[in-house]
């Protein structure tokens, strides 16, 4: 009788066991793959409402796992968003808060040498770590090259400006330039995303028998707007009237609509390639895969987010702090751990990734961070800690700050002109498109948000990263 009772209770005990004890039984820590798209809007994947084209492999992630509807990027542009993802800091505390380009060579403003990153955490936990794609958080020889920030392997673009070219003359392989002779002199011999994808797949294969962290920082669909001819041929003439582009900075593109769909399709196929490789190697059940985008959709190079409804019902684009600039697609899958086909309204942001991984691998973070682990949400367990607020700031475009607290979203623009410029307030539960500013009817909420926004930041030692210190927009 007691033995039968024990067998009935055993499954309950296993469900209640901490993740570490489950890992001990399987003798394997979970692999982690984070696939980051570049400038993919909230409404671009078809599982988020896109109707003009399909993203079947991204959709499959949502079918296999959890799709978030209230997830946010670290910033509204590239470099600071990636800094938030890797360091657990929001824009009031992050080392990199903008796209501060190096003026005398390739690369962006570096992070300090002692910056603690998720890659450093995972190395301490016994993981092999690799980044494939775009770095954008330092320059060659700086204190924050990928191999100095916790990564064992790096293949791709060090500089986000060079990543504007899909046919570059070279990519970085660890600390060395790998020359692409087929692209010399402006030729288009080798499409860089294919090389990056191949290296990411090789990294997964090489580490299939030990825990690994793969940060796959794809460059699609950021401008230039270009894709291989076999992809262009599939969509040419299907999205009329075409939007031609020529401005002297980004590549001339007479078929920007077709190019955009082709680029997203390349990205989607690469997502499918990663998942197929995990299945082939028999490690899909041992791997947490997260897919997201670094910010909202761009308008450069002929990109046309209005034509494709890339924001869904959201307002704003890349460089905005309205929802369209910072709310992003976010999908997580881990067979047997994350319930398939679920949709979560949990409020989270990129700076939550580091504490989530810390809880996953049971390795404490030695520095104070702004993030809150969402591992309980992923695993469908009790104990999800609430958060006070989300905060963003942006130093370009005359300075912008924003905050979300519960259903409320506060936005303040032109703060470099007037730090006390009017605060806009939106009730996202009733108005996700931020069409109705309700600040006038909610003075107490406005006062609370105003105080929190001022308390949420410390000045950056880089004057270009303070909303009142930089008004010139940069090309990114």
N, C-alpha and C positions, 0 to 999 in steps of 0.2 A: 504494500500500500504506500509506504513512504517512498519506495523507489519509483512508482508510477507518478507520485506527486512531484518528485524531483524532475522527471522528464517533462512534465507539463510546465514547470516553472523555468526550465533551462532556456527556452527561446526568449522569454521575457527578460531574463538576466542578461542575455547576449545583446538584446536591443538596448538595454539600459547601460551597457558597458561603455566606458570612455573609448574614444577612437583609438587611443594608444594601445589599449589591451587587445582590440581587434587586430591592429597591425601586428602585434606581437604573435598572435595566433597564426597569421598568414605569413609571418617572417618577411614582410615587405612593407615599406613605407610607400604611400601613394605618389606616383608621378604627378607633376603639375605642368600643364601646358596653358599658357596665356596667349591667345591669338588676338592681336590688336590691329584693327583696320585703321586707315588713315583718312579722316574726313568723310566717313560713312555716316549718313544721317539716320536719325531715329526711325524714319519711315522708309528707308531704302531696302531692308530685307523684306521679302514677301511675308514672312511670319509676323512682321510688324505693320503690315497693311499695303505694301507695294503691290500695284496691280499691272504696271506696264512691262514688267519682266519678272522672272522667278529667280529665287536663290535656294535651290533645293537642298544643298548640303548644309547651309546655315539653318534652314528650316528643320532639317533632320536633327540638328543639335537640340533645337527646342522640343522636338518630339521625344528625344531620348532623355531630356533633362528638364531644367527649370528656366523659364523665360521671365526676366524682370521687366516691369513696366515703370519703375520709379528709380532707375539707376542713373548715375551722373558721372561724367568724366571729371578729371582733375582740374581742367581749365578749358578755355574756349579756343586755345591754340595748342600747337604740338608739344614743344619742349616742356613747358610747365605741367601739362597734363601727364606726361611720362614721368616727370619728377615726383608728382603726387602718387602715381601708381607704385613706384619703386621704393619710396621713402615713408609713406604713411602720413605725410604732412599736407594740409590744405594750403591754399594760396596765401593765407595770413602768416604762415610760418615756413613755407617751402624755401629751399635754397635757390631754386630756379622758378621765377614767377612770370617769365616772358620769353619771347624769342629774341634774345640779345645776341646778335650775330657778331662773330669775330671779324674785325675789319681788315686784318692783314693775312688772312688765310682761311682755310676751311674750318668749320666747327662753330659751336655755340658756347655761351657762358658755361663754365664748368661748375660742378658741385664741389664743395670742400673735400679734401682728402679723407677726412674722418666721417664722411656721410655714411650712415648705416642704411643698407638697402636690403630688399627682400632676397637678393642673390647672396649677400653675405650671410644672412640668416640661414638660408638653405644649405650653403656650404658647411656652416657650423653643424647643421643637422645631418651631414653626411651625404648630401646631394651633389651630383654633377650638374653644372649649370651652363646654359648656353643662350646667347641672344642672336637672332637671325633677322636681318632687316635694317631698320633705321634706329640709330642711337640718339643723336641730337642733344646730348647732355655734357658736352665738353668738346675738346679738340685733340688731335693727335699730339701726344706729349704732355697733355694736361693731367691734373690730379684725378680727373674722373673719366679716364678711358674705361671702356667696359671691363677689361681684364683687371683693372684696379678697383672696380666696384663690385667684385664678387663673382664675375663670370669667368668660367674656364675656357669658353669658346665664343668667338665673335666672328660673324661673317655678314657683311653688308655695308651700309653707308654710315660713316661716322658723322657726316654733316647733313643736316636736313635740307639745306639748299641744294647740295649735290644730288639729293634724292628726288629733286624735281625732274631729273633726267632718268628715263627708264632705259636708256642706252648709254650709260656712263663709260668713260674711258678706263675706269678702274673701280674695284670694290676693295674693302678691307677684309683680310683674312687674319684674324687675331691682330698682331701689330704690324702687319706688312701689307703693302698695296699689291693687289692681284690685278695686273694689267689685262684689259679685255681688248685684244688687238682688233677684233672684228668691229669694234665701235670707234676706233681711232679716226680722227678727222671728221667726225659727225656721221660716220656710217652707222647703220642699224643692223649689226650682225647678231648681237646677243641681248635678249630681253632680260634685264637684271632680275626681276622677280622669279624667273624660272631657276636661275642659279641659286638664289636665296632659298627657294622652296626645296631644291635638291639637297642643299646643305642641312636644312632643318630635318628633313627626312633621314639623312645619313646620321645625324646626331641621335635621333630617336632609335635607330637601328643599333648603333654602337652601344647604347646604354640600356638596352631592353632588359638586361638582367640585373640592373641596379637602379636605385631611385634617381630621377633626374628632374630638373626644372628647365623647361624650354620656353623662352620668351620670344615669340614669333611676331615681330613688329613689322607687319606688311606695309607696303607703301601705297597700295591701291585704296581708294580711287583718287588720291591727291593729284593735282595737276603736276606735270604735263598730262594732257588728256590723250593717251596713246596706248594701244594694245597690239599684239601680234596680228598679222593679216588674217590668220585662220579664225580668229575671234571676230575681227572687224567684218569679215565676209558674212558671218552669221546674222549680223544685225544691220548691215548697211541698207539704207532705204526704208527701214521699218519704223523710224521715229521722226516723221516729217511734221512740220517743216524743220529741216536741220538747222542747227545753230553753228554758224561758222565763227572761228576765233582767230584773231591776229592782233597782238599788241606789242610785240617786240621783246617781251620778257619770257612768257611761256610760249611753247611751240605753237606755230600756226596749225590749226585743226579745222578743216572745212566740214567735218562730220562729228562734231562734239557729242551729239546725242548718242550716236552709235558707239562712239568711243567710250562714253561713260558706262553704258550697259556692258560693253565688252570687258572693261576693266573690272567691274564688279563680278562679272562671270568668271574671270581669271581668279579673282580672290575666292569666290565660292568654290571653284574647282580645287583650289589649293587647300581649303578647309576640308573638302571631301577627301583629298589625298592624305591628309594627316589622320583622319578618322579611319580610312581604309588601312593605313599602315598599322595603326594600333590594333585593329581587328586581326590583321594578318599575323602580327607578332604575338597575338594572344595576351596583350596587356591592356586592353580597353577597360576591363573591370578594375584595373589597378591605377587608373589615370583620371584625375580631375582635369577637365578641359573647360576653359572659360573663353568666350568670344565677346569682344566689345569694339568700340571705336574711340579714338582719342578726343574727338569733339564733334560738333555738328557739321553739316555739309558746307563745302566751300562754293564760291562763285567764280573762281579764277579759271583761266585757260579755256573757257567755253562751257564750264559746268553750269547746269541749269536746274537748280533744285526745285524751282517752282513748276517746271514742266513735269518732273518726276514725283512731285509731292514728297520730296525727301524728308520733310519734317512732319508729315502727317498733319495733325491739328496744331502743332506747336508753332510758336512765333520766334523768328530770328534764325540766324545762320552762324557759321563760324565767326568768331570775334564778338558775337553778342553774348550777353549774360542773361538774356531771356531763355526760356526753356529750349528753344531750337538750337542754341549754341552749346548747351552743356548736357542736356538729357540725351542718353545714347542707348542703342541696343546693347543688351547684356544678357548672355545666355551661359548657363553652367550645366555640364553633364558629367556624371560619374555613375555608371551602371551599378545597380545594387545598393547605392548609397543615396543618390538624389532621385527622388521619385519622378518617373518619366511623365512628360506631358503636363507638368505643373506650371502655373503662372503665379508669380509673387509680386505683391505691391510693396514689399519691404524697401524702405528708403535707404539707399547706400550710395557710396561714391568711391572713386579710385583709391582714396587714402585708406579705405577699409581693407584693401587687399593684403597689406603687410600683416596687420593683426589677425586676419583670417588664416593666413598661412602659418603664423606663429602658433595659433591654437591647433591647427591641423597637424603640424609636425612636433608639437609639444616642446617648442623652443622659445623661451621668453625673449621679448624685444628689450635690449638694454638701454633704450632711449625712450623718452616720452613722445608719443605720436598722437595725431588727431583722430585716427581711425578707430572704428569699432568692429570687431569680428562679426561676420555674418554666417559663420559656420553653422550655428544652430538652425538658421533659416534654410541653408542648403540641405542639411540632413533631416529636416522636418522634426527637430527636437525642441523641447521647451528650453527656456533660459536665454532667449535672444535679448541682449541688452538694448534698451532704447537709446536714442541719440538726442542731443540737445538741438543741433542745427547743422546745416551744411553752409559753407562760406566760400565765395569766389571773389577774386579781384582781377582787374586787367588794366595794365598801365597805358595801353595804346588808346586811340580814339577818344582823347581827352579824358581818359580815366573812367573806369566803371567798377562798381562793387555790387554784389548780390548775396542774398542769404535765403535759405529755405528753412523754415521751422514748422513742422507739422504740415498743415494744409496751406500755410502762408508763404508767399514768395515776395521778398522785398528787393527792389532794383533801384539803384541810383546811378545815373549817368552824369558825365561832364564834371566829375569831381576835381579834375585838375584846374578847371575854370572856377568852380565854386564847391568847396568841400561840403557845404550845406545845401547843395542843390536838392530840389524836391525829391522825396522818396516815393516811389510808386509801390503800391501794394496790391497783390492779387491773391484771390482765394482759388488755389489750384483744384480743389475738390469740385468746384462748380464751374471753373473757368480755366481749363488747362491751356487754352490758347492765349491767355493773358490779354484779353481784349478789354476788360473792364477794370480800370484802376479804382479800387475801393478805399484808398487811403483816407479820403475825406470823411467817410463814415466809420472809421475805426482808429481814432486818434490814439487810444491806449496801445493797440498793436503796433502802430507806427512808432511810438515812443520806445517800446520794448525792442523792436527790431533795430532801430537807430542806435540804441545803446549797445546792443550785442554786436552790431557790425563794427563799431568803433573799438570794441574790446577784443574782437576776434583776430586782430593782426598785431604784429610788431613790425616796425620799419625794417625794410631790407637794406643791407649795407650797399647794395647795388642801386643807385638812384634810378636807373632805368626800370627797375622792378616795382617802384612805388607809384600808385595811381596818379599822384600829383607831380611826378617827376618826368614823365615821358608822354608826349602827345603825338609823336610821329609814327604812323603805321609802318610796319615792315613787311617785306615780301616773305611769305612762308607757305 
